[in-house]
Amino acid sequence: MKYPVVSSLRHKGKTIELDSAREIITLYGINGDAMGNLSWDFVIDQILAYRKPPASREARTEPRVTLAFRVKFKTPEGQQFESRAGGIGGGGLFIESQSPLPVGTKLSLEFSLPERGNEWLAAKGVVAWVCPKADQYTFSPGMGVRFTDIAADIRNRVLELVKSLQEVGRPAA
């Protein structure tokens, strides 16, 4: 079911489509071109995150950073890809892709963090949201992948890296 955006001044003329069978929401531009889609899980998580009191909204449960590194991924059907990730956190990563996979696609992942570029770390994930072209939030098209299965030691390494990069970006006291 499609709904035109009429009252939002910034987005007037765009259309939102709700696909209940696939449980995704797709945003279409003024010219009818698909601008991206999100899984219902992602939308629900965002709504619930904003229900918290303002003081706790600032504290992320899964910190993340913008960081470029190599990633390989494979679909259940055996399609294999290699790309660059543009960010990572304890909850997942962003994979840059000119042809993002559909929301809900399950992936087997291997990624190589910058501090040990020749070591590949394994995880499983699912495409949670898609950005088919660059926009104000991402510098390239791609897909947000939520980790569904990641070993505790690998997740801890990701969190340690994120924390160290966040500390580098903070001004000295």
C-alpha positions as CSV (number, residue, x, y, z in Angstrom):
1,M,0.0,0.0,0.0
2,K,1.4,3.4,-1.0
3,Y,1.0,6.6,0.9
4,P,1.9,10.1,-0.6
5,V,3.8,12.4,1.7
6,V,1.8,15.7,1.7
7,S,2.3,17.5,5.0
8,S,6.1,17.3,5.4
9,L,7.7,20.4,3.8
10,R,11.0,18.6,3.4
11,H,9.6,15.5,1.9
12,K,6.4,16.6,0.2
13,G,5.9,14.7,-3.1
14,K,7.7,11.5,-2.0
15,T,5.8,8.3,-1.4
16,I,6.1,5.6,1.2
17,E,5.1,2.1,0.4
18,L,4.3,-0.5,3.1
19,D,4.9,-4.1,2.0
20,S,3.3,-6.3,4.6
21,A,4.2,-9.5,2.9
22,R,7.9,-8.7,2.9
23,E,7.7,-6.5,6.1
24,I,9.6,-3.6,4.5
25,I,9.0,0.1,4.0
26,T,10.2,1.7,0.8
27,L,10.7,5.4,0.1
28,Y,10.1,6.7,-3.4
29,G,11.3,10.1,-4.7
30,I,9.3,12.7,-6.4
31,N,10.0,11.0,-9.8
32,G,9.0,7.6,-8.5
33,D,12.5,6.3,-8.1
34,A,13.2,4.0,-5.1
35,M,15.4,5.9,-2.6
36,G,15.8,3.1,-0.1
37,N,14.0,0.7,2.2
38,L,14.0,-0.5,5.8
39,S,12.9,-3.6,7.5
40,W,10.0,-3.4,9.9
41,D,12.5,-4.6,12.6
42,F,14.7,-1.6,12.0
43,V,11.8,0.9,12.1
44,I,10.4,-0.6,15.3
45,D,13.8,-0.5,16.9
46,Q,14.1,3.2,16.0
47,I,10.7,4.0,17.4
48,L,11.4,2.2,20.6
49,A,14.8,3.9,20.9
50,Y,13.1,7.3,20.8
51,R,10.6,6.3,23.5
52,K,13.4,6.5,26.1
53,P,13.8,9.7,28.2
54,P,16.0,12.3,26.4
55,A,18.9,11.7,28.8
56,S,19.3,8.0,27.9
57,R,18.8,8.6,24.2
58,E,22.4,9.8,23.9
59,A,23.8,6.6,25.4
60,R,24.1,4.0,22.6
61,T,23.8,0.4,23.5
62,E,25.9,-0.5,20.4
63,P,28.5,2.2,19.7
64,R,29.7,2.6,16.1
65,V,32.2,4.5,14.0
66,T,32.9,5.4,10.4
67,L,35.7,3.2,9.3
68,A,36.8,1.8,5.9
69,F,37.8,-1.9,5.8
70,R,37.4,-5.0,3.5
71,V,34.5,-7.3,3.8
72,K,33.5,-10.5,2.0
73,F,30.0,-11.8,2.1
74,K,27.9,-14.8,0.8
75,T,24.2,-15.3,0.4
76,P,22.5,-18.6,1.3
77,E,22.2,-19.3,-2.4
78,G,26.0,-19.2,-2.7
79,Q,26.5,-15.8,-4.3
80,Q,29.8,-14.4,-3.2
81,F,30.8,-10.7,-3.1
82,E,33.7,-8.6,-1.9
83,S,33.4,-4.9,-1.0
84,R,34.4,-2.2,1.4
85,A,32.6,-1.5,4.6
86,G,32.1,2.1,5.6
87,G,31.4,1.7,9.3
88,I,31.1,-0.8,12.1
89,G,29.7,-1.2,15.6
90,G,28.8,-3.9,18.1
91,G,25.5,-4.4,16.3
92,G,26.6,-4.6,12.7
93,L,28.3,-2.9,9.8
94,F,27.6,-0.9,6.6
95,I,28.6,-2.5,3.3
96,E,29.2,-0.2,0.4
97,S,27.5,-1.6,-2.8
98,Q,26.2,-0.2,-6.1
99,S,23.7,-3.1,-6.0
100,P,22.6,-3.6,-2.4
101,L,20.8,-6.9,-1.6
102,P,17.2,-6.9,-0.5
103,V,16.2,-6.2,3.1
104,G,16.0,-9.6,5.0
105,T,18.8,-11.2,3.0
106,K,20.9,-13.4,5.3
107,L,24.6,-13.2,4.9
108,S,27.8,-15.1,5.9
109,L,30.4,-12.4,6.5
110,E,34.1,-12.2,6.8
111,F,35.7,-8.8,7.5
112,S,39.3,-7.6,8.0
113,L,39.8,-4.9,10.6
114,P,42.5,-2.3,9.9
115,E,44.8,-3.2,12.8
116,R,45.2,-6.8,11.4
117,G,44.5,-6.4,7.7
118,N,45.4,-10.0,6.8
119,E,43.1,-11.6,9.4
120,W,39.6,-12.4,8.4
121,L,36.9,-12.4,11.1
122,A,33.7,-14.4,10.6
123,A,30.1,-13.4,11.5
124,K,26.5,-13.9,10.2
125,G,24.1,-11.1,9.6
126,V,21.0,-9.9,7.9
127,V,20.4,-6.9,5.6
128,A,18.4,-4.5,7.9
129,W,18.2,-1.5,5.6
130,V,19.2,-0.4,2.1
131,C,20.5,2.9,0.7
132,P,20.4,2.4,-3.2
133,K,22.2,5.7,-3.8
134,A,24.3,8.2,-1.9
135,D,22.3,10.6,0.3
136,Q,22.9,13.0,3.2
137,Y,23.5,10.1,5.6
138,T,25.9,7.9,3.6
139,F,28.6,8.8,1.2
140,S,27.9,5.8,-1.0
141,P,25.0,3.4,-1.7
142,G,25.0,0.2,0.3
143,M,23.3,-1.8,3.0
144,G,23.2,-1.9,6.7
145,V,23.8,-5.4,8.0
146,R,22.8,-6.4,11.6
147,F,24.9,-9.1,13.2
148,T,22.8,-12.2,14.0
149,D,25.7,-14.4,15.0
150,I,29.1,-13.2,16.0
151,A,31.6,-14.8,18.4
152,A,32.0,-13.0,21.7
153,D,35.7,-12.5,21.2
154,I,35.2,-11.0,17.7
155,R,32.4,-8.7,19.0
156,N,34.7,-7.6,21.8
157,R,37.5,-6.8,19.4
158,V,35.0,-4.7,17.4
159,L,33.8,-2.9,20.5
160,E,37.4,-2.3,21.6
161,L,38.3,-0.8,18.2
162,V,35.2,1.4,18.2
163,K,36.0,2.6,21.7
164,S,39.6,3.4,20.8
165,L,38.6,5.3,17.7
166,Q,36.0,7.3,19.7
167,E,38.6,8.2,22.2
168,V,40.9,9.4,19.5
169,G,38.2,11.8,18.2
170,R,37.6,13.3,21.7
171,P,39.4,16.5,22.6
172,A,41.9,16.3,25.4
173,A,40.7,17.5,28.8
